[in-house]
Amino acid sequence: FTVYMEYVQEGTSRIVDGWHWGSVQSVGTPWFEYVENAFDDNINTKYYGPSSCVDVTVRWTYWNDRKEFVNYLKFYAGNSAGRRPEELRLEGFAVDHWESLFEAKELVWENTAEYGQFKEWQFNNTQSYSAYQLVANGCAREGIEFAEVYLQALRVNVACEPADGFAA
């Protein structure tokens, strides 16, 4: 078998080498609010499509069965106060099912019509996954907007107990 290792500097985006998917039909002309906007590294564009505000999902899948480790999420909401999610859940794809990695409920947002509002979380994760999806639920009206989704790997301090003459 082949093993490939790469040094990844802390805070580096792990949205690399893959493709995007969204659960609702994007809004096209004249606003161009496509799913790729959720991953374009621009907090002033967005993915949006009218929905019932239930299980609105964006997904990033890596090419060639690549797996990435992620333990940090930064989510930027869109510029419509009524379309900001009340709940977010991050999931990783493990062979044949989705595993919940993190969940935030009762999110509170400022009531402004501007880009730039975000929430961020660091969470415990011990696995690398071939795909990640962010599932949003609850909104005041018309659907949920995703301005930007950042997934990163922050340094993890893990120390095992000393054993068999090996240090911790």
N, C-alpha and C positions, 0 to 999 in steps of 0.2 A: 504494500500500500504506500501511498504518498502522503507526507505531512508537510504542510506549508505554514510557517509562522511569520508574523509580521509585527513589528513594534508599532503600536498605535498610541500617539500622544494623547494624554488626557484631554477631554473636551472636543475631540475630533468627531465630526458627524459620522455616523455609521449608516447613513442613507447613501450607499454606494453600489454600483454594479448590479442593477436590478430593474424592476418595473413596478408601476403603481396600479392600483385598482380602487374604485370607489363604488359604494353600494347604491348611490342614487345618480340619476341622469344629471349631468352638469348643465349649467346655463351657458349657452353659446353667445352669439351676437346679440346685443352689442357689448356685453360685459365680459365674456370669455372667462367664466369662472369654472375652469376645468380641474379635474382631480390632480393633474401634475403640479398645479399651483400650491398644493399642500406640501410639496417636497422640493420646491424650486429655490429655497434659501432666500426668499423675498417675503418679508412680513406684510407687505403692502399689496399682495395679490391673494386670491382665495379660491377655494373649492366650495361650490354651493350648488344645491339642487333642491327644489321644493320637496318636502317630505312630511311625515307625521311625527318627526322628532324621536323616532324609536329605532334604535340600533343602526344609526347612520355611521358608516364605517369607511375608513381609509386604510389601505394595506400597502406595505412594501415587501416585495418578494425578491430574494437575491438570485442572480443567475447561477447556473451550473451547480446547484445544491450547496452553494456557499452558505456558511453559517456565521453569524456575528453575535457577539456578546454585547448586551445593552443593560445598563442599570440606571439610566437617567433619561427623563422625558421633559421636554419643554414644549408647551403647546401655546401657540398664538391664536387667539380668536379673531374672527372677522370684524368688520366695521359696523355691523348692525347689532345693536344691544339686544334685540329680541331674538336673535339667532345664535346666541351663545349657549353652549351646553350646560346643563345642570349636573351631569355626571359624565365621567370618562373612565374607560377601562382599557388597559393595554394588555394585549395577548401575544404570545409567541407560538409559532407552529412547530409542534413536536411530532414528527413522522406522520401521524394520521389524525391528530386532534389539536385543538387550540387550548393552550394553558393560560390561565389568568395570571398576570405578573403583578398588576397594580390596579387599584380602583380608587377613585376619588368621587365623593358624593357631596351634594349640597354646595356646589360651587357658587361663589358670589362674584359678580362682575360689576364694574362701574357702568352706569347708564349713560354712555356716550356713544356717539356715532363716529368713532375713530379707530384706526388700526393701532396696534402696539400693545394691547392688553394681553398678558400671558400668565400662565401658571406653570410652575416647574416642580418636579419631584425627583428625588433619588430614592431608589427602592432596592431591596435585596433580590438578587437573581444569581443563580449558580449555573445556568445553562446558556448555550449559544443556540440560536434558532435560525431557520431558513427563511422565515417570514415573520413580520410583526404587523399587527393591526391595532388601530385605535378606534374604539367603539364609543360613540357619543349618544347620550339619551337626554331627553327633556329639553324643551325650549319654550319661549313665550309665544312664538309664532313662526309659521312658514317653513321651518327647516333649520339645519345647523350649518354654520360656516366653519371651515378649517383654513386659517390663514397660513399657518406653518406648523409642521411637526418636526421637531428635532429629537433624534435618538442618539445618545452618546454612551460611551463607556468611561466611567470615572474610576480612578484607582480604587482597588479593593484591598484592604489590609486583612489578610487571612494568615493565621499562624496555627500550625498543628502542634500538638504536644510533642516534646522530645521523645524519640523512641529508637531503640536499637543502636545507640551511639550517635544518632543524627540530632542536630540542634533543632529547636522549634522553627 
